[in-house]
Amino acid sequence: MATSPLGILLDLDDTLVLTKVIEYLRHRREWQAARAAFGQTSLPPGTREFVAGLSAMGHVGVVTSSPRPYAESLLRYHGLDLKVLVAYHDIAWRKPAPDALLAGARQMGVPPSRCVSIGDRDLDDLAARAAGMGSILVDWGNGLPGACRTWAEVLEHLAAMRTQ
């Protein structure tokens, strides 16, 4: 029996792209300086291959609390072409409210029950649960208990969720 495609919604900062080094600029809303410092950001190992492989599982998008121009520029800088993007000004209520994730699910045309949020903070998990979605947390060195430490671990969780 064929399974229906998943909607996979990735958090941007410190999930899809490692941006901790420019976090102080983001918090001060110095977006031009943040864009100028993109060279200091990086991708977790295997990110491009991971994102390329996700299309076989379903629809893929990004949900971020950052403004759209910053998010689009950061994705473009790192060569990540994702068609669905929900950013700060696209919704009224931010994480842990489910609004951004639900907007991403609508854009993909996937019911929330068939969507999975991938993030790096408890707020991402809370938002996913509030939206009625699955949740996977990643940890690229921050000490988040129970989180995946590699994209391969995330793929294992996604494969299990896909057959449910």
ROSE-4610 file (N, C-alpha, C; in Angstrom, 1 decimal, always signed):
// ROSE-4610
residu = [M/M/M/A/A/A/T/T/T/S/S/S/P/P/P/L/L/L/G/G/G/I/I/I/L/L/L/L/L/L/D/D/D/L/L/L/D/D/D/D/D/D/T/T/T/L/L/L/V/V/V/L/L/L/T/T/T/K/K/K/V/V/V/I/I/I/E/E/E/Y/Y/Y/L/L/L/R/R/R/H/H/H/R/R/R/R/R/R/E/E/E/W/W/W/Q/Q/Q/A/A/A/A/A/A/R/R/R/A/A/A/A/A/A/F/F/F/G/G/G/Q/Q/Q/T/T/T/S/S/S/L/L/L/P/P/P/P/P/P/G/G/G/T/T/T/R/R/R/E/E/E/F/F/F/V/V/V/A/A/A/G/G/G/L/L/L/S/S/S/A/A/A/M/M/M/G/G/G/H/H/H/V/V/V/G/G/G/V/V/V/V/V/V/T/T/T/S/S/S/S/S/S/P/P/P/R/R/R/P/P/P/Y/Y/Y/A/A/A/E/E/E/S/S/S/L/L/L/L/L/L/R/R/R/Y/Y/Y/H/H/H/G/G/G/L/L/L/D/D/D/L/L/L/K/K/K/V/V/V/L/L/L/V/V/V/A/A/A/Y/Y/Y/H/H/H/D/D/D/I/I/I/A/A/A/W/W/W/R/R/R/K/K/K/P/P/P/A/A/A/P/P/P/D/D/D/A/A/A/L/L/L/L/L/L/A/A/A/G/G/G/A/A/A/R/R/R/Q/Q/Q/M/M/M/G/G/G/V/V/V/P/P/P/P/P/P/S/S/S/R/R/R/C/C/C/V/V/V/S/S/S/I/I/I/G/G/G/D/D/D/R/R/R/D/D/D/L/L/L/D/D/D/D/D/D/L/L/L/A/A/A/A/A/A/R/R/R/A/A/A/A/A/A/G/G/G/M/M/M/G/G/G/S/S/S/I/I/I/L/L/L/V/V/V/D/D/D/W/W/W/G/G/G/N/N/N/G/G/G/L/L/L/P/P/P/G/G/G/A/A/A/C/C/C/R/R/R/T/T/T/W/W/W/A/A/A/E/E/E/V/V/V/L/L/L/E/E/E/H/H/H/L/L/L/A/A/A/A/A/A/M/M/M/R/R/R/T/T/T/Q/Q/Q]
num = [1/1/1/2/2/2/3/3/3/4/4/4/5/5/5/6/6/6/7/7/7/8/8/8/9/9/9/10/10/10/11/11/11/12/12/12/13/13/13/14/14/14/15/15/15/16/16/16/17/17/17/18/18/18/19/19/19/20/20/20/21/21/21/22/22/22/23/23/23/24/24/24/25/25/25/26/26/26/27/27/27/28/28/28/29/29/29/30/30/30/31/31/31/32/32/32/33/33/33/34/34/34/35/35/35/36/36/36/37/37/37/38/38/38/39/39/39/40/40/40/41/41/41/42/42/42/43/43/43/44/44/44/45/45/45/46/46/46/47/47/47/48/48/48/49/49/49/50/50/50/51/51/51/52/52/52/53/53/53/54/54/54/55/55/55/56/56/56/57/57/57/58/58/58/59/59/59/60/60/60/61/61/61/62/62/62/63/63/63/64/64/64/65/65/65/66/66/66/67/67/67/68/68/68/69/69/69/70/70/70/71/71/71/72/72/72/73/73/73/74/74/74/75/75/75/76/76/76/77/77/77/78/78/78/79/79/79/80/80/80/81/81/81/82/82/82/83/83/83/84/84/84/85/85/85/86/86/86/87/87/87/88/88/88/89/89/89/90/90/90/91/91/91/92/92/92/93/93/93/94/94/94/95/95/95/96/96/96/97/97/97/98/98/98/99/99/99/100/100/100/101/101/101/102/102/102/103/103/103/104/104/104/105/105/105/106/106/106/107/107/107/108/108/108/109/109/109/110/110/110/111/111/111/112/112/112/113/113/113/114/114/114/115/115/115/116/116/116/117/117/117/118/118/118/119/119/119/120/120/120/121/121/121/122/122/122/123/123/123/124/124/124/125/125/125/126/126/126/127/127/127/128/128/128/129/129/129/130/130/130/131/131/131/132/132/132/133/133/133/134/134/134/135/135/135/136/136/136/137/137/137/138/138/138/139/139/139/140/140/140/141/141/141/142/142/142/143/143/143/144/144/144/145/145/145/146/146/146/147/147/147/148/148/148/149/149/149/150/150/150/151/151/151/152/152/152/153/153/153/154/154/154/155/155/155/156/156/156/157/157/157/158/158/158/159/159/159/160/160/160/161/161/161/162/162/162/163/163/163/164/164/164]
x = [+0.8/+0.0/+0.9/+0.6/+1.4/+1.1/+2.0/+1.8/+1.7/+0.9/+0.8/+2.0/+2.3/+3.5/+3.5/+4.6/+4.7/+4.9/+4.5/+4.9/+6.1/+7.2/+8.4/+8.7/+8.6/+8.8/+10.0/+11.1/+12.3/+12.5/+12.9/+13.3/+14.6/+14.8/+16.0/+17.2/+17.2/+18.4/+18.7/+19.9/+20.5/+19.8/+19.0/+18.5/+19.0/+18.5/+18.9/+20.3/+20.5/+21.7/+22.2/+23.5/+24.1/+24.5/+23.7/+23.8/+24.1/+24.4/+24.7/+25.7/+26.7/+27.8/+27.2/+26.1/+25.5/+24.2/+24.0/+22.8/+22.7/+23.8/+23.7/+23.2/+23.6/+23.1/+21.6/+21.2/+19.7/+18.9/+19.4/+18.7/+18.6/+19.6/+19.6/+18.9/+18.5/+17.8/+18.7/+19.9/+20.9/+21.0/+19.9/+19.8/+20.8/+21.2/+22.2/+23.6/+23.9/+25.2/+25.1/+23.9/+23.8/+24.0/+23.4/+23.6/+25.1/+25.8/+27.2/+28.0/+27.5/+28.3/+27.9/+27.1/+26.7/+27.9/+29.0/+30.2/+30.7/+30.2/+30.5/+29.6/+28.5/+27.5/+27.9/+27.3/+27.6/+26.4/+26.5/+25.5/+25.9/+25.0/+25.4/+25.9/+26.8/+27.3/+26.1/+26.2/+25.3/+24.0/+23.9/+22.6/+22.1/+22.9/+22.5/+21.9/+22.6/+22.2/+20.9/+20.8/+19.6/+18.4/+18.5/+17.4/+17.0/+18.0/+17.7/+17.0/+17.3/+16.6/+15.2/+14.9/+13.6/+12.5/+12.8/+11.7/+11.1/+11.8/+11.2/+10.2/+10.2/+9.3/+8.1/+8.2/+7.1/+7.5/+6.7/+6.9/+7.8/+8.7/+9.6/+9.5/+9.6/+9.6/+10.3/+10.4/+11.1/+10.1/+10.1/+9.3/+10.3/+10.3/+11.3/+10.7/+11.2/+10.8/+11.6/+12.4/+13.2/+12.5/+12.8/+12.1/+12.4/+11.5/+11.6/+12.9/+13.2/+14.4/+15.7/+15.8/+17.0/+16.9/+15.8/+15.7/+15.9/+15.4/+15.6/+17.1/+17.7/+19.1/+20.0/+19.7/+20.5/+20.3/+19.1/+18.9/+19.6/+19.5/+20.2/+21.7/+22.2/+23.7/+24.2/+23.4/+23.9/+23.4/+22.8/+22.3/+21.2/+20.3/+19.2/+17.9/+17.4/+16.2/+14.9/+14.3/+13.0/+11.9/+10.9/+9.8/+8.8/+8.7/+7.8/+8.6/+8.2/+8.8/+7.8/+7.7/+6.9/+7.8/+7.7/+8.6/+7.9/+8.6/+8.1/+6.9/+6.9/+5.8/+4.6/+4.7/+3.6/+2.5/+2.8/+1.8/+1.7/+0.6/+0.4/+1.1/+1.0/+1.4/+2.6/+3.7/+4.9/+5.0/+6.0/+6.2/+6.3/+5.6/+5.1/+3.7/+3.1/+1.8/+2.0/+1.0/+1.2/+1.0/+0.7/+0.3/+1.3/+2.6/+3.5/+3.6/+3.5/+3.5/+2.3/+1.1/-0.1/-0.1/+0.5/+0.6/+1.4/+2.5/+3.4/+2.7/+1.9/+1.1/+0.1/-0.5/-1.5/-0.8/+0.4/+1.1/+1.5/+1.8/+2.1/+0.9/-0.2/-1.4/-1.4/-0.8/-0.7/-1.4/-2.3/-2.9/-1.9/-2.1/-1.2/-0.8/-1.8/-1.5/-0.5/-0.2/+0.8/+2.1/+2.2/+3.4/+4.3/+5.5/+6.6/+7.4/+7.6/+8.4/+9.8/+10.8/+12.2/+12.8/+13.1/+13.6/+14.7/+15.2/+16.3/+16.0/+14.8/+14.4/+13.1/+12.9/+11.6/+10.4/+10.6/+9.5/+9.1/+10.0/+9.7/+8.8/+9.1/+8.4/+7.0/+6.9/+5.6/+4.7/+5.3/+4.5/+4.0/+4.8/+4.4/+3.3/+3.4/+2.3/+1.0/+1.1/-0.1/-0.7/+0.1/-0.4/-0.9/-0.7/-1.1/-0.2/+1.1/+2.1/+3.1/+3.8/+5.0/+6.1/+7.0/+8.1/+9.4/+10.5/+11.8/+12.7/+13.5/+14.4/+15.8/+16.6/+18.0/+18.9/+20.1/+21.1/+22.4/+22.9/+24.2/+25.3/+25.2/+26.2/+25.7/+24.4/+23.8/+23.4/+23.5/+23.1/+21.6/+20.9/+19.4/+19.1/+18.6/+18.4/+17.4/+17.7/+16.8/+16.7/+17.5/+17.5/+18.4/+18.1/+18.9/+20.2/+21.3/+22.6/+23.1/+22.4/+22.8/+21.5/+21.7/+20.6/+20.2/+21.1/+20.7/+19.7/+19.9/+19.0/+17.6/+17.6/+16.3/+15.6/+16.4/+15.8/+15.2/+15.8/+15.2/+13.9/+13.8/+12.5/+11.5/+11.9/+10.9/+10.4/+11.3/+10.8/+9.8/+10.0/+9.0/+7.7/+7.8/+6.6/+5.8/+6.5/+5.9/+5.0/+5.3/+4.5/+3.4/+3.3/+2.2/+0.9]
y = [-1.2/+0.0/+1.2/+2.2/+3.4/+4.3/+5.0/+6.0/+7.4/+8.2/+9.6/+10.4/+11.4/+12.1/+12.9/+13.1/+14.0/+15.4/+16.3/+17.7/+17.9/+18.3/+18.4/+19.8/+20.4/+21.8/+22.0/+22.6/+22.8/+24.2/+24.3/+25.6/+26.0/+27.3/+27.8/+27.9/+28.9/+29.2/+28.1/+27.6/+26.6/+25.2/+25.1/+23.8/+23.5/+24.2/+23.9/+24.6/+25.8/+26.5/+26.9/+26.7/+27.0/+28.5/+29.3/+30.7/+31.3/+30.4/+30.9/+32.0/+32.0/+33.0/+34.4/+34.5/+35.8/+36.0/+35.2/+35.4/+36.8/+37.3/+38.7/+39.7/+39.6/+40.5/+40.3/+39.1/+38.8/+39.3/+39.2/+39.6/+41.2/+41.8/+43.3/+43.8/+42.9/+43.2/+44.0/+43.6/+44.3/+43.4/+43.4/+42.4/+42.6/+43.8/+44.1/+43.5/+43.7/+43.2/+41.7/+41.1/+39.7/+39.1/+39.7/+39.2/+39.3/+40.4/+40.5/+39.5/+38.9/+37.9/+36.4/+36.2/+34.9/+33.9/+34.5/+33.7/+33.0/+33.5/+32.9/+31.7/+31.6/+30.6/+29.3/+28.2/+26.9/+26.0/+24.9/+23.9/+22.7/+22.1/+20.8/+19.8/+18.9/+18.0/+17.2/+17.1/+16.4/+17.1/+18.4/+19.1/+19.1/+19.4/+19.4/+18.1/+17.0/+15.6/+15.3/+15.7/+15.5/+16.1/+17.4/+18.2/+17.6/+17.2/+16.6/+15.3/+14.5/+13.2/+13.4/+14.5/+14.7/+14.7/+15.1/+15.2/+13.9/+12.8/+11.4/+11.1/+11.8/+11.5/+12.5/+13.6/+14.5/+15.9/+16.9/+18.3/+18.9/+19.8/+20.3/+21.9/+22.4/+23.9/+24.3/+25.6/+26.3/+27.2/+27.1/+27.9/+28.6/+29.9/+30.7/+31.9/+32.3/+33.5/+34.7/+34.5/+35.6/+36.2/+37.4/+38.1/+37.4/+37.5/+36.8/+37.2/+38.5/+38.9/+38.2/+38.2/+37.5/+36.0/+35.4/+33.9/+33.6/+34.3/+34.0/+34.2/+35.2/+35.5/+34.4/+33.9/+32.9/+31.6/+31.2/+30.0/+30.1/+31.2/+31.4/+31.3/+31.9/+31.9/+30.5/+29.6/+28.3/+27.3/+27.8/+27.0/+26.1/+26.5/+25.6/+26.2/+25.5/+26.0/+25.3/+25.9/+25.3/+26.3/+25.7/+26.6/+27.1/+26.4/+26.8/+27.5/+28.8/+29.5/+30.3/+30.1/+31.0/+31.7/+33.0/+33.9/+34.8/+35.5/+36.3/+37.1/+37.9/+38.8/+38.1/+36.8/+36.1/+35.6/+35.7/+35.2/+36.2/+36.1/+37.1/+36.5/+35.2/+34.6/+33.7/+33.9/+33.1/+32.0/+31.1/+29.9/+30.4/+29.7/+28.3/+28.2/+29.3/+29.2/+28.4/+27.7/+26.8/+27.5/+28.8/+29.5/+29.3/+29.5/+29.4/+28.0/+27.0/+25.6/+25.3/+25.7/+25.5/+26.2/+27.4/+28.1/+27.3/+26.7/+25.9/+24.7/+24.0/+22.9/+23.2/+24.4/+24.9/+25.1/+25.8/+26.0/+24.7/+23.7/+22.4/+21.6/+21.9/+21.1/+19.8/+19.8/+18.5/+18.8/+17.8/+18.0/+18.0/+18.8/+18.9/+17.5/+16.6/+15.3/+14.5/+14.9/+14.3/+15.1/+16.1/+17.0/+16.7/+17.0/+16.9/+18.2/+18.7/+19.9/+19.4/+20.0/+19.7/+21.0/+21.0/+22.2/+21.9/+23.0/+22.8/+23.3/+23.7/+24.2/+23.6/+23.7/+23.2/+24.0/+25.3/+26.0/+25.4/+24.8/+24.2/+23.0/+22.2/+21.0/+21.4/+22.5/+22.9/+23.4/+24.1/+24.6/+23.4/+22.4/+21.3/+20.5/+20.3/+19.6/+20.4/+21.7/+22.6/+22.5/+22.3/+22.2/+20.8/+19.8/+18.5/+17.8/+18.2/+17.6/+16.8/+15.9/+15.3/+16.2/+15.9/+16.8/+16.0/+16.5/+16.0/+17.1/+16.9/+17.9/+17.5/+18.5/+18.2/+19.0/+18.5/+19.2/+19.1/+20.3/+20.3/+20.8/+20.3/+20.6/+21.4/+21.6/+22.5/+21.7/+20.4/+19.6/+19.4/+19.3/+19.1/+17.6/+17.2/+15.8/+15.2/+14.0/+13.2/+13.7/+14.7/+15.2/+14.4/+14.4/+13.8/+14.5/+13.8/+14.4/+14.4/+13.7/+13.7/+13.7/+14.1/+14.0/+12.6/+11.6/+10.2/+9.8/+10.2/+9.9/+10.5/+11.8/+12.4/+11.6/+11.1/+10.3/+9.0/+8.4/+7.2/+7.5/+8.7/+9.1/+9.4/+10.1/+10.4/+9.2/+8.2/+7.0/+6.2/+6.2/+5.6/+6.4/+7.7/+8.5/+8.4/+8.2/+8.1/+6.9/+5.8/+4.6/+4.6/+5.6/+5.6/+6.0]
z = [+0.0/+0.0/+0.0/-0.9/-1.0/+0.1/+0.6/+1.7/+1.1/+1.7/+1.2/+1.5/+0.7/+1.0/+2.3/+2.9/+4.1/+3.7/+4.6/+4.5/+5.5/+5.1/+6.0/+6.1/+7.3/+7.5/+8.4/+7.9/+8.6/+9.2/+10.4/+11.0/+10.2/+10.2/+9.4/+10.3/+11.2/+12.0/+13.0/+12.9/+13.7/+13.6/+12.6/+12.2/+10.8/+9.8/+8.4/+8.1/+8.7/+8.5/+9.9/+10.2/+11.5/+11.5/+12.2/+12.2/+13.6/+14.6/+15.9/+15.9/+15.0/+15.0/+14.6/+14.0/+13.7/+14.5/+15.5/+16.3/+16.9/+17.4/+18.0/+17.0/+15.7/+14.7/+14.4/+14.4/+14.2/+15.4/+16.6/+17.8/+17.8/+17.3/+17.2/+15.9/+15.1/+13.9/+12.9/+12.9/+12.0/+10.8/+9.9/+8.8/+7.8/+7.5/+6.4/+6.9/+8.2/+8.7/+8.8/+9.1/+9.1/+7.8/+6.7/+5.4/+5.0/+5.4/+5.1/+5.8/+6.8/+7.6/+7.3/+6.2/+5.8/+5.6/+5.2/+5.1/+6.3/+7.5/+8.8/+9.1/+8.4/+8.7/+7.9/+8.3/+7.6/+7.6/+6.9/+6.9/+7.7/+8.5/+9.2/+8.1/+8.5/+7.5/+6.8/+5.5/+4.7/+4.4/+4.7/+4.5/+3.1/+2.1/+0.7/+0.3/+0.6/+0.3/+1.0/+2.3/+3.1/+2.4/+2.1/+1.5/+0.1/-0.7/-2.0/-1.8/-0.8/-0.6/+0.0/+0.6/+1.2/+0.1/-1.1/-2.1/-2.4/-2.1/-2.3/-1.3/-0.2/+0.9/+0.9/+0.2/+0.2/-0.1/+0.4/+0.1/+1.2/+0.9/+1.8/+1.8/+3.0/+3.2/+4.4/+4.6/+5.7/+6.4/+7.7/+8.6/+9.5/+9.5/+10.3/+11.0/+12.1/+12.8/+12.3/+11.3/+10.7/+9.6/+9.2/+8.1/+6.7/+5.8/+4.5/+3.8/+3.6/+2.9/+3.4/+4.7/+5.4/+5.0/+5.2/+5.0/+3.6/+2.6/+1.2/+0.8/+1.4/+1.1/+1.7/+2.9/+3.5/+2.8/+2.4/+1.6/+0.3/-0.4/-1.7/-1.5/-0.5/-0.2/-0.1/+0.6/+0.8/-0.3/-1.4/-2.5/-2.2/-1.3/-0.9/-1.6/-2.5/-3.2/-2.7/-1.8/-1.2/-1.6/-2.2/-2.8/-1.7/-0.6/+0.5/+1.6/+1.9/+2.9/+3.7/+5.0/+5.8/+6.8/+6.7/+7.5/+8.5/+9.2/+10.3/+10.0/+8.9/+8.6/+7.9/+7.7/+7.0/+7.9/+9.2/+10.2/+11.4/+12.1/+13.2/+14.5/+14.7/+16.0/+15.7/+16.4/+16.2/+17.2/+17.0/+17.8/+19.3/+20.2/+20.1/+19.5/+19.0/+18.3/+17.1/+16.6/+15.5/+14.1/+14.1/+12.9/+11.7/+11.9/+10.8/+10.2/+11.1/+10.6/+9.9/+10.4/+9.6/+8.3/+8.2/+6.9/+6.0/+6.5/+5.6/+5.1/+6.0/+5.5/+4.5/+4.6/+3.6/+2.3/+2.3/+1.1/+0.4/+1.1/+0.5/+0.1/+0.6/+0.4/+1.1/+2.3/+3.1/+4.4/+4.8/+6.1/+7.2/+8.3/+9.4/+10.0/+10.0/+10.5/+9.7/+8.5/+7.6/+7.5/+8.4/+8.4/+9.6/+9.4/+10.4/+10.5/+11.7/+11.9/+12.4/+11.8/+12.3/+12.8/+14.0/+14.7/+15.7/+16.3/+17.2/+18.6/+18.9/+20.2/+20.7/+22.0/+22.5/+21.9/+21.6/+21.0/+19.7/+18.9/+17.6/+17.9/+19.0/+19.3/+19.8/+20.7/+21.2/+20.0/+19.1/+17.9/+17.1/+16.9/+16.1/+16.8/+18.0/+18.8/+18.7/+18.9/+18.8/+17.4/+16.4/+15.0/+14.7/+15.6/+15.3/+14.4/+14.4/+13.5/+14.3/+13.6/+14.2/+14.4/+15.3/+15.6/+15.8/+15.1/+15.3/+15.7/+16.7/+17.1/+16.8/+16.3/+16.0/+17.0/+17.2/+18.0/+17.4/+17.0/+16.4/+17.4/+18.6/+19.6/+20.8/+20.9/+22.0/+23.2/+23.2/+24.4/+24.6/+23.5/+23.7/+23.8/+25.0/+25.2/+24.3/+23.8/+23.0/+21.5/+21.2/+19.8/+18.9/+17.6/+16.6/+16.4/+16.2/+16.1/+14.6/+13.7/+12.3/+11.5/+10.2/+9.3/+9.0/+9.1/+9.0/+10.1/+11.3/+12.3/+12.0/+11.5/+11.1/+10.1/+9.1/+8.0/+8.6/+9.5/+10.2/+10.8/+11.5/+12.1/+11.1/+10.0/+9.0/+8.3/+8.0/+7.4/+8.2/+9.5/+10.4/+10.4/+10.4/+10.4/+9.1/+8.0/+6.7/+6.6/+7.3/+7.2/+8.2/+9.0/+10.0/+9.4]
